[in-house]
Amino acid sequence: MTMPLVGFAGTPIYPAGQIALPITMGEEGSQITRMIDFIVVDCLSAYNAILGRTTLNKIRAIISTYHLMNKFLTPEGIACIRGDQKAAPECYVTSLRGANITMNI
């Protein structure tokens, strides 16, 4: 990939490469594993990986940011991954502190 991505700050970021990795979602007995293509970039971020629309469609996921929940189909039925409404913003702020970025939430 030679085209730049546009970062959160609006600056172009050129990918360092691309890698296909297996991701497993869910818990044993109700999970799926899919090979997902990730674009690798060299930049500071609060995120380890970002799952885009292509990946969410591939795993047939339904995302609710309000409920901090991800539902997806498995051979055993519908699986659900829930986040922690209190821990999520605390983790985000902590990750920004490690990059010397301050935010008021």
N, C-alpha and C positions, 0 to 999 in steps of 0.2 A: 504494500500500500504506500503510495507516494504522496497522496493528498493529505493535507494537515487536518487534524480534528480541531474544533474550536473549544478551548477550555472554558471553565466556568467564569473566568475573568475576561473572556472574549479574545484571548490571545491564541494564536495558532500553536498547536502542539503536533510535532511530526512523530508518527509511530516509530518505535524501535524495531518492531516486528509483530508477528502474529503467532499464536500457539493454540493448538487444540488440546483441551484437557477434559477429562471426565468429571462431571459434577454429579453428586448424589444428593437428592433432596428427600427429606422425610426421615422416618425412623424405621428400624428393621421390622419387616412385616407389612409396611405401608410406605414404600419408597420407590423412586425411579432414579435411574442413572442415564445420563445423556452426554455425548461428546459435544462440547461447546467450543467455538472459536472465540478466542480473546485477542483483542488488540493490545499490545504492550506499549506503554508510554512511560517516560522517565519524568515524573513530576510529583511534587508534594500533593498529597490528597488525604482526606479523611477516610477514603474508601480503599479497600483492597481490590475489589472488583465491582464492576457495574454490569448488571444484567439488563440488556436492552430489550426492545420489543421483539426482535428476532428470537432471542432465547426464551422469553416468556411465552411466545407463541409456540415454540418448539416443545416446551414442556406443558403446554396447554394450561398456563397459570392464570389465576385471577388474583389481582393484588388490591388490597384495601389499605391505603396509607392512613386513613382515619382510624381503622381498627388495628393497624400494624399487624396485618395478617396476609398470608399467601396461601391460597388453596390451589390444588392441582390434582390431576387424575393419575392414579396408579392402577396396576392390574387388580389390586385388591379393593379399589374404590377411591373415594375422595380423601386426600390427606390435607392436613392443615399445619402450617408453621406460624406460630404466634410470636410477636416481639414483646418487649416489655416497655410500656408507655413511659415509665419513669426513667428506666436505665438508658433508653435510646438517646435522649438529648444529653444526658450526662456523659455517655461514651463519646458522643460527637464533640462536645466541648473539650473533653480530655485529649482527644486526638489532635484538636487544633492547638492546644497548649504545647504539645510536643513539637509542633511546627512553628512555634513562636507567633501564633496568630491569636488575636483576642477577639472575642465576640460577646455581645450582650444578648442573652436569650430570655 
